Amino acid sequence: MTRVAVLDADRCKVKKCDKTCISYCPMVRSRVEAIKIEGNKAVISEMLCSGCGICVKKCPFKAISIVNLPDELDKDCSHRFGPNSFKLFRLPTPSPSTVMGLLGQNGIGKTTTLKILSGEFKPNLGRFEEPPEWSEIIQFYRGSTLQEYFQRVSEGKLKVAHKPQYVDKIPKAVSGKVSDLLEKVNERNRLDKLAETLELRKIWDRPLEVLSGGELQRVAMAAALSREADVYLFDEPSSYLDVKQRLQVARAIRSLKEEQKTIIVAEHDLAIIDYLSDQICVFYGNTGVYGVVSHVHGVRTGINIYLQGFIPDENIRFRREAVIFHEKPPAISAGAGETLLSWNQLEKTFEGFKLVAEPGEIKRGEIIGILGPNGIGKTTFVKILAGLEESDEKQKFGELTVSYKPQYIAPEYGSTVQELLMSIAKETFTSSWYKTEILGPLRLNLLLDRYVMELSGGELQKVAIAACLSRKADLLLLDEPSAYLDVEERLNMARTIRRVIETRNVPAFVVEHDVVTQDFIADRLMVFGGEPGVNGTANPPTSLRKGMNIFLKEMNVTFRRDSVTRRPRVNKEDSKMDTFQKEIGEYYYTRLQQK
């Protein structure tokens, strides 16, 4: 067996734990130095470790992970960062005129893979102490597409355009106006068309440091697409964008196929990666410990493999339970019926923007999804319900207690995750229900002793969702709960919200741009229309089917149901099914597909 031992250096605190891992290690007791202390951290010898897992269970800070893998996998090691660190097995094989999608959890190796393919990292084949030369790397990949790929990388003959994951760091690296940045990289003379497609003219003369996340994302995409390159790599191109902008970006990426370019995209939005990709590579393994790249699959097969958690051609199961979608729009929960909250027509006027919300109501035990473009008033509507904004009519909603998860999360100073959640869920935090229904599904057990200020975007998002669900409230309001989360975390989040809603028989509004997540979670939909940044209209809640049809018609995109997983799939533009559904006016999916 090949053994992978990984130590989380941030969590390892040997001064506070009295070196528990060494004390309990059977190999150390037998006078074999399988674990030793170097500096202030433990170091585990994978050669000497017996793989018993005692240190994993005994470590009070959960800093150690030890995994036994088949020996056959070790010959496929592509990269390792250092001793007791993340290990990546295999790499995708890129092809010209093809969009390859990378699908997997956060921390499983997708960004590392893109950095290797961009030439930013040189693959060390697991030999971090004595990294191989390019000639040896090229020899290692002989007989595959990667042999020629790395040959060209080593000779500097492969030009790569790479859109990084964290676009919010762009203003720290580049200064000046949007126009200055984009005109510098306009190597393909497509900037005018891209500026129109990605709606950049409104921000053309703005400095980069004042742009929002969505605006920075569109600027970064335009910069990557403007470069002349052989290979285009996109890391999470849909983050911060609304549905319309995601589709615009997806179409712009697919247009590169016409020029015989090699395109690779890492993405968490299932609908977008389905629409974008021709092929899929599934990443599986253990987050932060090791990642394995599957063989290449067709887009439908690849996404279904990921949802079902089983790779037939490798005979590998990497998830216990398959993810199952509704076969038809879900009915209102059994507990729903009594109207908890109703509102008359609402208006809210700001300088240069006005929101009008049509009358509506929400019932106990139901989830109403909110869909619409950015800057259309969705967050304003939710803030009015939360009591953080006042409508022009100063409409009141009785004595309702509201739990609100905002769109932008400001971490609280000084407290750990456990202290924060305990202060909110005083009576229930230690109960088995809380652990199994909230902490477990959101995978917060490993974060409890971490300070909130130290958390990443995805970790902070999960803590904010847990905090919202922990409060005793009559109404839950969640604004963009899937931001920063990977596919699995999004579906776990949706399941968790639904279970809490059903258990407590309280209603919720969920603002969400991910159409697949909305399909998974919502009972009814509110669709917002209008002109972003100028005026917005909130239509009354309607059935999921009708709401999706209204919204998707506005987006000019059609969905169908996958015959195996029942997940929503985006039809390729002008395909036979796309044309048929537009002709009969069924943009969500046809009744024939429902059966």
N, C-alpha and C positions, 0 to 999 in steps of 0.2 A: 504493500500500500504506500502511496505517496502521502506525506503528512504536510499540512499547511498550518503553521502556528503563527498567529497574528496578535500583536500587542497594541492596544490603543494607548499611545504614549500620553495623551491628555488625561486619561482616566487612571493610569498607573500611579499610585502614590505609596511607594514602599515605606516611607517614613511613618505613615498613618496606619498601615495594616500589619506591621510587625513581620513582614516578609512571609505572609501566609502561604503563598504559592510554593516557596521553598520548603517550608515546614511540613507540608502535607505530601510533597512529591515522592512517590515510591522509589523512583530512580535515584533521587538525591539521598534518600535513606539507605540505598544500596551502594552509596559512595560513587555514583555516576552523576557527573555535573550536568544534568539535563537543563537545569535553570540556574542562572547566576545573576548577580547584580552588577551592572556597569553604570557608574555614575549614580543617578537616582532612579533608574528604571531596571526592570527585570529583562533578561534576555533568555529566550528559550531556544535550545538546540533541537532542530527538527530531526536530526540524525539520531540523537540520543533519547528523545522523547518516546515514551511507550504508547502515547495516545490514550491514556486511561481517562482523561477528562476531569480528574479530581481538582486540579488547580483552577479549571474553568468554573466549577461549582463553588469552590471555596473562596475565590477572589471576591472581597466585599465590594469592590468597585466595578465588577463585571468588565475588566479590562482585557481578559484573555479569551481568544477563540482558537480552538484546535479542531481541524477537520481532516478526516481520512478520505483520500480520493484514490481512484483506480490508478495503478502504475502507468497504464497506457496514456493517461492524460498528461503525465509529466513531460513526455517527449514533445508535447504541443505548447509548452510554455513560451509565451511571446515576450513578457516583460514582468519585471519585479522591481519595486522601488528601493528595497533594502532588506536587511534582516528583520524578520517578524513583521513584514508589511504586506500590502495587497499584492496579489498575484493574478496575472491575466493569462488565460489560455486561449490560443488561436487568435486569428484576425479575420475580418470579413474580406472577401475577394471582390474588389471593385470592378465594374464593367462599364465601358463607354455607352452612351445613349441609354443609360438605365438609371433610375432613381432607386437607390438602396436605402431602406429604412432600418434604423437600429432601435430595437424595442427592449426595454428592461427597466428594472428598478433604479433608483438613485444609488450611487456608490457601488455600481456593479461593473464599471469599466468602459462605459460608452464614451465619456469625454477623454479618457486616456487613449482609447482607440483612435479617436479623431486627431488627437495630438501626435500620435505615432504616424498616421497617414499623412498629416500635414508636414511632417519632417521636423516638428518642434521637439519631439522625443525620438531618440534612436532606440529601437527595440533591443534589449540586452539579452533576450532569450532566457531570462531568469538568472543570468550570471552578473549580478550587480557589482561584485568585487572585482572581476576582470571582464569588463564589457567586450564583446566580440567586435571585430572590424567589419566594415561593410561587406567585404568579400565573403566573410563567413555567414553573415546574415542572408546575403543573396543566395549562397549555396544551400542554406537551411530551407529556404522557400522554393527550391528548384522544382520545376514541373508544375507550378501554379502561377496564376496571374500576378501574384505578389513578387515573384522573381524579377520580372521585367519592371514592375512598379518601383521596387526598391533600387533596382539598377539605375533607373532614371533619377530617383531622389538623390542617390549617392553622387551622381555626376552633375547634379544641379540642373538637369534638363526637364524637370517636371515642375510646372508652375501651379501653385495651389492657392486658392482663395478660401479663407477660413473665417466663418462668422462665429465668434466665441459665444459661450453660454451666458456669461455675466455682462450684459450690455450696460448695466448701471456703472461699470468701471471705466467706460469710454471717456467721460469728461476728465477723469484723472490722468489719462494717457494722452489725450488730444484736446487742444483748446481751439477757440475760434468759432465761426458761424457754421451752420449746417451746409450752406452753399460752398464755403471754402473747402471743407472736408471732401464733399462729394465731387466737386470739380477737379480736385487733385487726382482722384482715382478713376476718372471717367475714361478708361482705356478702350471700352467697347462702343463709345458714342451712343449709349442707350439711356443717358441720364434723363433727358426730357420725357421719354416714355415712362421710365421708372418713377419719376417724380409725380407724374399724373396717376399712374396705377396705384402707388402707395400713398397718395394724398399728402405729398410733402411740401407743396407750394405754400401752404398756410404757415409753415414753420421755417421757410427757406432762409430768412435773415435772422433767425433767433440763435443766440449763443448755445452751444451744446450743454453747458452746465445748468440751464434753466428748463431743459426738456424733461417730460415725464418718462416713465418706463416704456410705455407704448410707443412714444415718439422716438426714443432712442433705439428701440427694436427696429422700427421701420427705417431709420437712418442707417443702422448697421447692416440691414438686409440690402438696402440700395447700394451701400459701399461695396459689399461682397459681390453683388450681381453686376456692378459696373466694371469690375476688374476683368482683365483678359487672363484666363487661366485654363489649364487642362482639367483640373479637378476642383470641384466646389464642395466644401464641407460646411454643413449648417448644424449648429448645436442649439436645440430648442428654439426654433424660429418663431413659434406662436406665443411665447410667454408675453404677458401684458396686453395682448391684442384681443379685440372682440372678434366675433365669428366672421363678420364681413372682411375684416382686415386679415384674418387667418387664411381665408380663401383667396384673397388677393395675393398674399405672399406665396401660397401654395401654387397658384397659377404661374406666378413669375418664376418660381423654381423649376416647374415642369417645362417651361419654355426653353430652358437650357438644353433639353434633350434634342431639340431640332439641330443643334450645332455639334452633336456627337460628343458632348461633355460627359465626364464621369461625375456623378452627383451622389453624395451620402448625407443622410439627414437623421439626426437623433431627435426624437419627438415623443411627448407623453400624451398628446391628444389623439385618441384612437381614430376619430373620424378624419383628422387631418393627415395622419401618417398613412391611413388607408387610401385617401384621395391622392396623396402625393406619390406613393411608392409603387414600383413595379416588382420589387423583391424585398424580403424581410430577413434580417438576421436577429434571432432572439438571444438576449443575454440572460444567463441564469447563473446561480451560484449562491454565495452568502455575502450579503452587503458588507462592504469594508474588509472582507476576508479574501475572497477570490471570485473571479468572474470567468465564465466560459462562453465563447461565441459559438452559437449553433451553426450548422450548415445553412446554406442559402435556401430559402423557401419562397414560393409565390406569395404575393401579399395576403390573399385571403387565408391560405393555409398557415402562414407564419403568425398572423394575429390570432387565429383560432387556437394554434398550438400554445401561444402565450396564455390565453384565457383558460384553456383546459389544463395547463400545467404539465403536459406530457408531450415528449418529442418521440414519435414512433420510430423514425429512422435511426435514432441513437438509443432507443429503449431507456429513456431518462424521464423520471417523474421529479419535477422540481417544486410542485405545489400540491398539497394534500387534496384540496377541493377545487373543482372547476368553478369559474365565474359564470353564472347564469343570468341572462337578461329576461325582461318581461316579454312574453310572446305577443302581447298586445298592450296598448296603453293601460297602465294599472288603474283599477277602479279606486274610488275614494275609500280610505280605510274603514273598516267595520265600525270603529268608534266614532267616526265622523257623522255629523248630522246636526248637532246643535251649533248654531252660529255663535262664534266667540266674539268676532269683531266685524263691524261693517263701517264703511265710510261713504260720505256723500262726495260730490265732485270736489276735488282738492286742487288748489292752485298755489304755486310758489314762484315768486318773481325775484330774480336777481338782476343785476345790471348786465344787460345783453343776453339774458337767458330766461325762458319761462317754461315751467312744467305744469301740465294739466293732467290730472288723474281722474279717469271716469269712475263713477260709483261702483263699489264692489263689496265682497264679504269673504271671510275665511272661516272655515268650520273646524271644530275640534278634531284632532288626529289626522289632519291632512297637511301635505306639503305643497305650497304653491311656488313653482319655479318662476324666476324673473329673467327674461331674455331681451337683449337689445344692444345696440352699438354703445361704445364708450361715449361719454359726454352727452347722454340723452336724458339723464335724470333718475336713473335707477337707484343710485346711492342716496340721492336727495329724498326720494320717496320713502326708502327704508329709514332714513334718519328722522323723517316726520313721524313715522309710526313709533320710532324709539323715543320720541320726545326730545331729540337733540336739535331739531329744526322745527319752526312753527310755520304752518301754512298761512297764506294770506287771510283766510277766513278764521284763523285761530281755532280750528276744529279740534275738539277734545275726544278722547277715546275711553273715558271712564277711568276706573282705578286699576287698569291692567298693569301687571309687572312684566317687564320686557328684559330679555337677555340678548345682547347685541354683540356680534363679532364683526368688527369693522373691516373695511377693505385693506387699509394700511395699518399694520400692527406696530405699536410702539412698545418695546420690551420694558418691563418694570425693573427698576434698579434694585440690586442687592438681594433679591429673593431667589431661592432655588425653585425648580419646577414643583417639587413636592410641597414646599411652603405655600406657593401660589395657589395650587389646586386645593390644598387642605383648608386654606382660608375661605375658599368659595364653597366647597362641599364638606362642611364640618362634620355633619352626621353620617354621611354616606361614604366618605373617602376610603375608609378601611373595610367597607362591606364587600362581600364576594360579588354582588351585582355590579358595583362600580368597577371592580377590577376586570370582570369578564366582559362587561358591555361597553366600557369607555377606555380604560387604560390598555387592556389587551389588544383590541382591534386597531387602536391608533398607535400601538407599539411605543408607548410612553414609559414603560417600566424601566428601560435603560437610561432614561433621561431624568429620572426623579431627583438625583443628587446633583444635576448640572445647574449652573446659574443661568437664569433666563437671558441675561445679557450676552452669554457665550453661544447661544443657539444659532444654527444656520436658518435660512429662510423657511425651508420645509419643516424643520423641527419646531420653529416658532409658530408656524401655521397650525400644526397639530395641537400644540399646547393651547393656542387661542380657541380652537374648535372645542377642545375638552373643557376649557373654562366656560365657554358659552353654554355647553350642554350640562354643566355641573350646577348651574344656578337654578334655584327654584323660581320658575317664571310661568306666566300664563301664555306667553308668546315668544318664540325664538326667531331671531333675525340673523342670517349669516350672509355676509357679503364676500363673494368670490372665495369660498373655502377650498377650492382645488389649486389655487396659485401655489407654485413651487413644489407641488406633490407629483410623484410619479403615478403611472397607471394603476398599480396595485393599491397605493395609498389613497388614490381618488375613490376607488371602488370600496375600499374599507371605510373611508370617511362617509360615503353615501349610505352604506349599510348601517353604520353606527348611528347616524342621524335618524334614519328610518326606525331603528329599534327603540331609540329613546322617545321618539314621537309616539310610537304605538304603545309603549309601556306607560307613559305619563298621560297619554291622550290630550296632548297640547298641539297646537298648530305651529307651522314654521314657514317663513319666507326665505327662499334661497336664491340669491343673485349668482348666476353662473354662466360663463361663456362656453364651457365644454358641453356640446350638444349631447354626447354620449352619457355624460354624468347626469345631465338634466333628464334624459330619457330613463335613466336608472332610478332616479330619486323622486321625481315630481309626480304628483297626482293631477294637478292642474297647472296652467301656465298663464302668466301675465306678459304680454308682448308690448314693448315700448317702441314707438316710432317717432318720426319727426326729423329734424335737421340737427345733428350733433353740434353742441356749443351754441345753438340759437334757440331752438324750442323742442320740447319733448311732449309726447302724449302717451299716457299709460292706459292701455286698453283694460277693460274689466277681466277678471279671471275667467278662463274658458277651459274646455277639456284639453288634455294633452295633445290629442290628435289634431283638433281644430287650431290650437295655438301654434303647434309646430308647422302646420300647413301655411298659416298666415306668415310666420317668420321666415320659413324656407322659401316661400314664393318671393318675398322681399329680397332675399339673398340670391335668388335665381339658381338654387341648387336643390337636387332631389336625393332622398334617402331610400334605401331598400333594407329588408331584413335579411341577415345571414341565415341560411337554412339550418345550420348546426347550432350556433351559439345564440341566435336570435338578436344579436347586437345590430344597431343601426350601421349601415354602410353607405358612404357617399358614392353616388353614381358618377363615373367619369363624364366630363362635359361632352354633350352631343352623342353619347353612347345610345344604343338602342333602347335601354331601359329608361335613361334620362329623358329622351325624346318622348317616349310613350307616357311616362308619368306626367310630364308637363302638358301633354295633349289632353289628358283626362282630368287634370287639375289636382292630382294626388301627389303632393311634394314629399310627404312624410313617408309613406309606403302604401302600396295598394292593398285593397281588401283581400286579393288573391294571395298576397304574401303573408297576410295575417294567419291564414288557415294552416 
